[in-house]
Amino acid sequence: MQIHEKLLKKFQERFDRYNELEKLLSSPDVMSDNAKYTSYVKEHGRLAKFAGKYQQFDQTVKEKEEAETILSDSNGDRDLYDLAKDEFGILEKKEQELFEEIKSQFVTESAESDKNVIMEIRAGTGGDEAALFAADLFRLYTKYAEKQKWKTEILDCSPTEIGGFKEVTLSIEGDSVYQKLCYESGTHRVQRVPDTETSGRIHTSAATVAVLPEIEEVEIKIDPQDIEVDTFRSSGPGGQKVNKTSSAIRITHGPTGLVVKCMDEKSQHRNRAKAMRILRSRLYSFLEDQKKGERDKTRRTQIGSGDRSEKIRTYNYPQNRITDHRINLNLYSLEKIMLGEMDELVEAMVNYGKEEKIKELTESL
């Protein structure tokens, strides 16, 4: 197997970044800036495994070159030549194995892979049933997060009177959250007999999911002059939950037109802080997608129209089947999956994503 020189150069650049971070973390200027220091510590930790493998690879290459030198300078010493030849073969195989391991880590350990996420779930086509399905997806992800020992927090929600959600936004914090959940973005379709259906007819409804990496303040700067902040009274489903004060927040980002509202807290200050967290993530994704020229991956496309025809996954309750249309995967364990047992599904998507990224990376060189 031939080792791609351009790819090897990219590996070296990432290893250089790891070494640069080692120096930055001992810099007094960085150590005195808590936000920057924390960000660099996270990045350094994320690159540590890659750096360790790269050092093994680099050492193996040097040892292979030494064995190659002995082969060319054995001066007729047959025993020395045979030893060097065996050693060369072992090292060449090890070099190729390490290169493949590093390539796999290179595509999975992206800048976003270790980030927490902002997840937005919105009811699409299907009325009350779509809102109930949005609530089911919310429970699915929170149960899965609980099993992964991740922390979840509702940032904003619009509940319906029958227990569904028009939309709900939550943060999920923990190890490898974005890496495992980024493939959940898209339109999810459900086929089942709704609780509201008296004739027993199967309905098809949809809900949409967007998964955004949570961005820290140090990573993206928002000019206060670029945002407009409005306050208003939040209203709940009724009763004691109706807020009598103007604690709800709406933030509009002028240059992009992005709008974020947050009304889940009684405190205006807390709602504003949550809204800014959501805005940073949406703005980061918006700018990244502009840079890459991949508008089909923007949040608006992730959210989509919620139409039944746009789907990444179907949840068929009568057949206890879940189908991921991107990888043609059918699992007949829907009941178990909806209780948060989605490891098999997540692993299949992560592996698929890794293969696609490797293919894309090698084709772009």
FIROLUM-275956 format. One line per field, with one value per residue (C-alpha): z, y, x negated; chain; residue number from 1; residue in one letter. Coordinates in pm, 1 decimal, always signed. Layout:
// FIROLUM-275956
Z: [Z, ...]
Y: [Y, ...]
X: [X, ...]
unit: [A, ...]
pos: [NUM, ...]
code: [A, ...]
//
This chain:
// FIROLUM-275956
Z: [+0.0, -107.9, +146.3, +13.5, +45.3, +44.3, +317.3, +512.7, +489.2, +644.7, +928.8, +989.0, +1001.2, +1266.6, +1467.0, +1442.5, +1582.8, +1878.3, +1949.2, +1913.9, +2172.7, +2414.3, +2398.6, +2418.3, +2731.6, +2914.0, +2798.3, +3079.4, +2845.1, +2773.6, +3134.0, +3250.2, +3000.3, +3142.3, +2834.6, +2593.8, +2824.8, +2858.7, +2481.0, +2418.5, +2684.3, +2509.9, +2168.9, +2307.6, +2468.5, +2144.5, +1947.3, +2207.7, +2075.8, +1717.8, +1820.7, +2001.6, +1693.8, +1467.8, +1686.2, +1662.1, +1286.0, +1258.9, +1470.1, +1257.8, +936.5, +1078.9, +1184.7, +840.1, +676.8, +901.4, +799.0, +433.9, +481.9, +631.1, +331.4, +90.4, +300.5, +416.3, +213.2, +138.3, +501.9, +434.4, +798.3, +844.9, +514.5, +610.6, +951.4, +797.6, +532.1, +793.9, +1002.8, +698.2, +616.3, +973.4, +986.9, +646.0, +755.8, +1084.6, +896.6, +674.8, +971.0, +1166.9, +861.3, +829.2, +1202.3, +1180.4, +870.8, +1057.5, +1355.5, +1125.8, +984.0, +1311.5, +1539.7, +1374.2, +1541.3, +1627.1, +1728.5, +2099.9, +2125.9, +2312.4, +2098.8, +2064.3, +1934.8, +1787.9, +1732.5, +1548.7, +1456.7, +1080.3, +868.9, +1064.0, +1311.8, +1667.7, +1577.8, +1448.4, +1777.0, +1972.3, +1757.4, +1823.6, +2195.2, +2135.4, +1964.8, +2253.0, +2499.1, +2276.9, +2278.3, +2648.2, +2739.1, +2515.5, +2673.7, +3018.3, +2922.2, +2789.4, +3118.5, +2930.0, +3078.4, +2909.9, +2958.6, +2788.4, +2645.3, +2498.3, +2416.8, +2283.4, +2430.7, +2307.4, +2526.0, +2451.4, +2557.9, +2234.7, +2121.8, +1838.9, +1890.9, +2163.2, +2189.4, +2429.1, +2503.7, +2547.8, +2720.5, +2755.8, +2581.7, +2200.9, +2190.1, +1849.5, +1699.4, +1790.3, +1728.2, +1423.3, +1188.0, +1352.1, +1157.2, +905.7, +870.1, +1067.0, +954.5, +1170.6, +1058.6, +1326.3, +1447.1, +1649.0, +1993.1, +1846.2, +1565.5, +1635.3, +1313.5, +1356.6, +1037.6, +1010.6, +972.7, +843.2, +1016.3, +1036.1, +1273.7, +1200.5, +1393.2, +1370.8, +1561.2, +1597.2, +1773.2, +2078.5, +2030.1, +2312.7, +2330.9, +2258.0, +1926.5, +1770.6, +1843.8, +1810.2, +1786.1, +2028.7, +1760.7, +1525.4, +1749.8, +1844.4, +2173.7, +2239.7, +2560.0, +2587.2, +2814.5, +2767.1, +2763.1, +2855.1, +2802.8, +3064.1, +3435.7, +3681.1, +3419.2, +3240.4, +3296.0, +3419.0, +3355.9, +3035.3, +3089.3, +2743.7, +2505.3, +2126.4, +1969.9, +1602.6, +1435.5, +1174.3, +926.5, +884.4, +984.4, +1236.7, +1508.9, +1845.9, +2117.7, +2467.3, +2725.0, +2931.7, +3236.7, +3461.5, +3467.6, +3175.6, +3236.7, +3212.9, +2900.9, +2737.3, +2826.2, +2678.3, +2365.5, +2310.2, +2337.1, +2064.0, +1848.0, +1866.7, +1745.7, +1466.5, +1352.8, +1358.0, +1143.7, +909.4, +855.7, +821.0, +557.7, +368.8, +369.4, +243.6, -12.0, +109.2, +161.0, +173.7, +514.0, +669.6, +962.1, +738.8, +528.8, +836.3, +969.5, +623.3, +557.0, +761.2, +455.0, +442.8, +123.3, +289.0, +513.8, +651.8, +874.9, +911.2, +1237.8, +1150.2, +1468.3, +1325.8, +1205.5, +1504.1, +1238.4, +1205.9, +865.5, +798.5, +430.8, +397.3, +461.0, +382.7, +738.5, +881.6, +1252.9, +1394.5, +1746.9, +1736.4, +2084.3, +2237.9, +2035.5, +2144.2, +2504.6, +2429.4, +2320.3, +1999.3, +2016.7, +1708.7, +1504.6, +1616.7, +1555.8, +1203.0, +1120.0, +1270.6, +1065.4, +751.1, +816.8, +867.3, +535.6, +351.9, +501.7, +411.8, +55.2, +34.3, +179.5, -59.1, -363.1, -278.2, -273.6]
Y: [+0.0, +334.6, +614.5, +937.8, +1214.3, +1502.6, +1332.0, +1276.3, +1651.1, +1718.7, +1480.5, +1671.3, +2001.0, +1864.4, +1729.5, +2074.6, +2225.1, +1984.7, +2098.9, +2462.5, +2405.8, +2258.1, +2587.8, +2802.3, +2624.9, +2726.1, +3088.3, +3338.1, +3531.0, +3219.6, +3098.4, +3431.7, +3408.8, +3141.3, +3108.6, +3078.7, +2841.5, +2611.2, +2608.3, +2519.8, +2246.0, +2085.1, +2105.7, +1968.1, +1678.4, +1604.8, +1591.6, +1391.1, +1047.2, +1150.4, +1294.5, +972.2, +760.6, +1004.0, +982.2, +601.7, +631.8, +874.9, +648.3, +346.7, +534.7, +619.1, +256.7, +135.7, +377.0, +243.1, -114.2, -4.3, +146.7, -180.9, -370.7, -152.6, -159.2, -523.7, -582.0, -943.3, -1034.2, -1273.9, -1306.1, -928.3, -889.2, -1147.2, -989.1, -643.1, -777.7, -938.3, -622.6, -408.3, -622.7, -600.5, -223.3, -165.5, -350.1, -156.4, +173.4, +100.9, -7.0, +307.1, +524.0, +377.2, +429.2, +790.9, +849.5, +717.6, +943.9, +1238.8, +1235.0, +1161.8, +1394.3, +1715.3, +2054.7, +1980.6, +1615.3, +1677.9, +1961.4, +1965.0, +2023.6, +2242.4, +2023.9, +2168.1, +1945.4, +2084.6, +1938.7, +1920.0, +1789.4, +1615.2, +1857.5, +1726.9, +1390.3, +1561.7, +1754.1, +1427.9, +1268.5, +1566.9, +1496.7, +1127.7, +1224.8, +1458.4, +1169.3, +936.3, +1169.0, +1255.5, +884.5, +806.8, +1095.9, +958.7, +617.5, +789.6, +984.3, +1312.9, +1619.9, +1769.9, +2106.5, +2251.3, +2593.3, +2675.3, +2495.1, +2547.7, +2269.1, +2179.1, +2112.9, +1738.3, +1680.9, +1740.1, +2006.8, +2254.6, +2291.8, +2227.2, +2330.2, +2158.0, +2141.8, +1808.4, +1801.3, +1514.4, +1309.3, +1278.0, +1419.2, +1589.6, +1298.8, +1060.4, +1282.2, +1491.7, +1240.2, +1291.9, +1616.8, +1595.9, +1503.8, +1205.5, +1040.3, +835.9, +586.7, +478.4, +494.9, +820.5, +824.1, +1080.2, +841.6, +655.1, +451.3, +277.7, +428.4, +460.4, +820.5, +952.3, +1258.0, +1424.1, +1612.0, +1774.5, +1771.6, +2003.1, +1923.5, +2215.4, +2214.2, +2439.3, +2727.6, +2905.4, +3282.7, +3268.9, +3088.1, +3340.7, +3709.5, +3870.0, +4248.6, +4389.4, +4645.7, +4361.8, +4230.8, +4364.1, +4242.2, +4249.4, +4148.8, +4024.2, +3823.6, +3451.1, +3245.7, +2880.8, +2631.3, +2820.3, +2811.8, +2899.2, +2876.9, +3201.0, +3453.8, +3793.7, +3973.5, +4054.2, +3793.3, +3630.1, +3730.4, +3758.9, +3827.8, +3922.7, +3912.3, +4189.4, +4077.6, +3725.2, +3766.9, +3483.4, +3507.5, +3331.9, +3343.4, +3202.2, +3208.1, +2895.2, +3075.5, +3329.8, +3529.5, +3766.0, +3737.4, +3355.7, +3362.5, +3604.9, +3384.2, +3078.8, +3270.0, +3381.0, +3018.0, +2918.4, +3220.0, +3145.1, +2788.8, +2891.6, +3172.0, +2944.1, +2685.0, +2954.8, +3098.6, +2755.9, +2652.1, +2975.4, +2908.7, +2554.3, +2651.0, +2367.7, +2542.0, +2208.4, +2156.3, +2479.8, +2480.4, +2582.7, +2268.8, +2051.8, +2179.7, +2160.6, +2215.1, +1914.3, +1773.3, +1396.6, +1361.7, +1486.0, +1210.9, +1058.2, +804.1, +633.6, +502.5, +237.0, +141.7, -134.4, -325.2, -226.3, -113.2, +181.9, +253.2, +487.0, +574.6, +708.3, +369.1, +140.4, +9.0, -165.6, -247.2, -432.6, -300.8, +29.7, -9.1, -60.2, +223.6, +471.1, +394.0, +526.4, +200.0, +348.3, +238.2, +12.7, +290.5, +553.8, +323.3, +242.5, +612.6, +702.5, +428.0, +539.8, +900.8, +797.2, +608.1, +902.5, +1149.4, +930.1, +899.9, +1274.9, +1350.9, +1125.3, +1245.3, +1610.0, +1565.9]
X: [+0.0, -143.3, -160.7, -12.5, -273.4, -21.3, +176.1, -142.2, -209.1, +133.3, +49.2, -273.7, -81.4, +151.6, -143.4, -306.7, +14.7, -5.9, -361.5, -255.9, +18.4, -236.6, -426.2, -111.7, +9.2, -306.3, -280.1, -198.0, +34.9, +242.5, +237.3, +379.9, +668.1, +898.6, +1121.5, +829.5, +639.3, +942.9, +993.2, +627.5, +633.3, +931.1, +764.2, +438.7, +623.9, +808.5, +481.1, +285.8, +387.7, +314.7, -24.4, -117.7, -40.5, -223.2, -535.7, -520.5, -485.4, -777.9, -1000.0, -904.2, -993.3, -1338.1, -1398.4, -1289.5, -1535.3, -1813.9, -1727.9, -1731.4, -2077.8, -2205.1, -2063.7, -2257.1, -2578.3, -2588.2, -2908.6, -2826.5, -2750.4, -2462.1, -2350.9, -2341.3, -2155.7, -1892.1, -1837.8, -1801.7, -1562.8, -1336.2, -1344.2, -1264.8, -959.9, -827.4, -879.5, -721.3, -407.9, -400.5, -445.3, -143.4, +73.2, -14.1, +51.5, +404.1, +468.8, +352.9, +567.6, +871.9, +801.4, +732.8, +1086.4, +1267.3, +1072.0, +1192.6, +1216.6, +1580.8, +1549.9, +1498.7, +1749.7, +2077.1, +2384.9, +2689.5, +2972.8, +3290.2, +3595.1, +3896.4, +4235.4, +4286.3, +4572.9, +4847.0, +5002.5, +5046.2, +4892.8, +4575.5, +4548.7, +4585.8, +4315.8, +4086.5, +4136.4, +4055.3, +3729.1, +3649.8, +3697.9, +3492.9, +3191.5, +3215.7, +3237.6, +2940.5, +2748.9, +2828.8, +2689.1, +2374.1, +2348.7, +2387.4, +2552.2, +2860.1, +3027.4, +3335.1, +3248.7, +3588.1, +3912.9, +4263.9, +4481.1, +4828.8, +5131.3, +5130.3, +4767.0, +4580.5, +4333.6, +4368.3, +3994.7, +3740.6, +3375.0, +3135.8, +2766.1, +2587.3, +2248.5, +2001.4, +1731.9, +1750.9, +2105.5, +2080.2, +1887.5, +2171.2, +2474.0, +2379.0, +2542.9, +2883.0, +2930.6, +3211.2, +3578.2, +3711.6, +4035.1, +4272.8, +4537.9, +4785.7, +5143.8, +5165.2, +5330.4, +5568.9, +5677.6, +6003.4, +6023.6, +5685.7, +5543.2, +5163.7, +5044.4, +4714.0, +4568.3, +4229.5, +4001.8, +3668.3, +3342.0, +3040.3, +2720.4, +2478.1, +2140.2, +2152.8, +1911.0, +1730.7, +1697.4, +1326.0, +1392.0, +1627.5, +1669.1, +2011.7, +2005.5, +2266.4, +2354.8, +2455.7, +2731.4, +3073.0, +3219.3, +3593.6, +3769.0, +4125.7, +4352.3, +4328.7, +4644.0, +4674.6, +4954.4, +5160.5, +5229.8, +4956.2, +4678.5, +4766.2, +4488.4, +4609.7, +4276.5, +4085.9, +3814.2, +3825.2, +3546.6, +3529.2, +3188.5, +3157.5, +2815.6, +2827.5, +2557.4, +2698.5, +3062.8, +3036.8, +3302.2, +3288.4, +3550.2, +3534.8, +3813.1, +3759.4, +3621.6, +3794.2, +3471.4, +3407.8, +3033.7, +3039.3, +3255.6, +3014.0, +2714.6, +2887.5, +2989.3, +2628.3, +2510.3, +2754.6, +2664.8, +2291.2, +2348.5, +2584.9, +2354.1, +2047.0, +2226.5, +2353.6, +2004.3, +1840.8, +2093.2, +2033.5, +1660.1, +1701.7, +1962.1, +2185.9, +2514.2, +2694.1, +2533.9, +2651.8, +2886.8, +3176.4, +3128.6, +3077.5, +3406.9, +3563.9, +3930.4, +4038.1, +4211.5, +4266.8, +4062.7, +3741.0, +3617.0, +3299.1, +3473.0, +3811.3, +3958.1, +4218.5, +4406.7, +4633.9, +4324.0, +4104.0, +3854.6, +3620.6, +3464.2, +3174.8, +3204.1, +2848.5, +2688.4, +2985.4, +2983.0, +3291.2, +3309.7, +3610.9, +3566.8, +3755.4, +3905.9, +3562.6, +3406.3, +3675.7, +3575.1, +3227.4, +3061.4, +2923.7, +2557.9, +2583.5, +2742.6, +2490.9, +2192.8, +2314.2, +2346.8, +2007.0, +1837.8, +2018.6, +1915.9, +1555.6, +1546.5, +1702.4, +1455.0, +1156.7, +1288.6, +1347.0, +1004.7, +811.3, +1011.3, +940.6, +562.7]
unit: [A, A, A, A, A, A, A, A, A, A, A, A, A, A, A, A, A, A, A, A, A, A, A, A, A, A, A, A, A, A, A, A, A, A, A, A, A, A, A, A, A, A, A, A, A, A, A, A, A, A, A, A, A, A, A, A, A, A, A, A, A, A, A, A, A, A, A, A, A, A, A, A, A, A, A, A, A, A, A, A, A, A, A, A, A, A, A, A, A, A, A, A, A, A, A, A, A, A, A, A, A, A, A, A, A, A, A, A, A, A, A, A, A, A, A, A, A, A, A, A, A, A, A, A, A, A, A, A, A, A, A, A, A, A, A, A, A, A, A, A, A, A, A, A, A, A, A, A, A, A, A, A, A, A, A, A, A, A, A, A, A, A, A, A, A, A, A, A, A, A, A, A, A, A, A, A, A, A, A, A, A, A, A, A, A, A, A, A, A, A, A, A, A, A, A, A, A, A, A, A, A, A, A, A, A, A, A, A, A, A, A, A, A, A, A, A, A, A, A, A, A, A, A, A, A, A, A, A, A, A, A, A, A, A, A, A, A, A, A, A, A, A, A, A, A, A, A, A, A, A, A, A, A, A, A, A, A, A, A, A, A, A, A, A, A, A, A, A, A, A, A, A, A, A, A, A, A, A, A, A, A, A, A, A, A, A, A, A, A, A, A, A, A, A, A, A, A, A, A, A, A, A, A, A, A, A, A, A, A, A, A, A, A, A, A, A, A, A, A, A, A, A, A, A, A, A, A, A, A, A, A, A, A, A, A, A, A, A, A, A, A, A, A, A, A, A, A, A, A, A, A, A, A, A, A, A, A, A, A, A, A, A, A, A, A]
pos: [1, 2, 3, 4, 5, 6, 7, 8, 9, 10, 11, 12, 13, 14, 15, 16, 17, 18, 19, 20, 21, 22, 23, 24, 25, 26, 27, 28, 29, 30, 31, 32, 33, 34, 35, 36, 37, 38, 39, 40, 41, 42, 43, 44, 45, 46, 47, 48, 49, 50, 51, 52, 53, 54, 55, 56, 57, 58, 59, 60, 61, 62, 63, 64, 65, 66, 67, 68, 69, 70, 71, 72, 73, 74, 75, 76, 77, 78, 79, 80, 81, 82, 83, 84, 85, 86, 87, 88, 89, 90, 91, 92, 93, 94, 95, 96, 97, 98, 99, 100, 101, 102, 103, 104, 105, 106, 107, 108, 109, 110, 111, 112, 113, 114, 115, 116, 117, 118, 119, 120, 121, 122, 123, 124, 125, 126, 127, 128, 129, 130, 131, 132, 133, 134, 135, 136, 137, 138, 139, 140, 141, 142, 143, 144, 145, 146, 147, 148, 149, 150, 151, 152, 153, 154, 155, 156, 157, 158, 159, 160, 161, 162, 163, 164, 165, 166, 167, 168, 169, 170, 171, 172, 173, 174, 175, 176, 177, 178, 179, 180, 181, 182, 183, 184, 185, 186, 187, 188, 189, 190, 191, 192, 193, 194, 195, 196, 197, 198, 199, 200, 201, 202, 203, 204, 205, 206, 207, 208, 209, 210, 211, 212, 213, 214, 215, 216, 217, 218, 219, 220, 221, 222, 223, 224, 225, 226, 227, 228, 229, 230, 231, 232, 233, 234, 235, 236, 237, 238, 239, 240, 241, 242, 243, 244, 245, 246, 247, 248, 249, 250, 251, 252, 253, 254, 255, 256, 257, 258, 259, 260, 261, 262, 263, 264, 265, 266, 267, 268, 269, 270, 271, 272, 273, 274, 275, 276, 277, 278, 279, 280, 281, 282, 283, 284, 285, 286, 287, 288, 289, 290, 291, 292, 293, 294, 295, 296, 297, 298, 299, 300, 301, 302, 303, 304, 305, 306, 307, 308, 309, 310, 311, 312, 313, 314, 315, 316, 317, 318, 319, 320, 321, 322, 323, 324, 325, 326, 327, 328, 329, 330, 331, 332, 333, 334, 335, 336, 337, 338, 339, 340, 341, 342, 343, 344, 345, 346, 347, 348, 349, 350, 351, 352, 353, 354, 355, 356, 357, 358, 359, 360, 361, 362, 363, 364, 365]
code: [M, Q, I, H, E, K, L, L, K, K, F, Q, E, R, F, D, R, Y, N, E, L, E, K, L, L, S, S, P, D, V, M, S, D, N, A, K, Y, T, S, Y, V, K, E, H, G, R, L, A, K, F, A, G, K, Y, Q, Q, F, D, Q, T, V, K, E, K, E, E, A, E, T, I, L, S, D, S, N, G, D, R, D, L, Y, D, L, A, K, D, E, F, G, I, L, E, K, K, E, Q, E, L, F, E, E, I, K, S, Q, F, V, T, E, S, A, E, S, D, K, N, V, I, M, E, I, R, A, G, T, G, G, D, E, A, A, L, F, A, A, D, L, F, R, L, Y, T, K, Y, A, E, K, Q, K, W, K, T, E, I, L, D, C, S, P, T, E, I, G, G, F, K, E, V, T, L, S, I, E, G, D, S, V, Y, Q, K, L, C, Y, E, S, G, T, H, R, V, Q, R, V, P, D, T, E, T, S, G, R, I, H, T, S, A, A, T, V, A, V, L, P, E, I, E, E, V, E, I, K, I, D, P, Q, D, I, E, V, D, T, F, R, S, S, G, P, G, G, Q, K, V, N, K, T, S, S, A, I, R, I, T, H, G, P, T, G, L, V, V, K, C, M, D, E, K, S, Q, H, R, N, R, A, K, A, M, R, I, L, R, S, R, L, Y, S, F, L, E, D, Q, K, K, G, E, R, D, K, T, R, R, T, Q, I, G, S, G, D, R, S, E, K, I, R, T, Y, N, Y, P, Q, N, R, I, T, D, H, R, I, N, L, N, L, Y, S, L, E, K, I, M, L, G, E, M, D, E, L, V, E, A, M, V, N, Y, G, K, E, E, K, I, K, E, L, T, E, S, L]
//
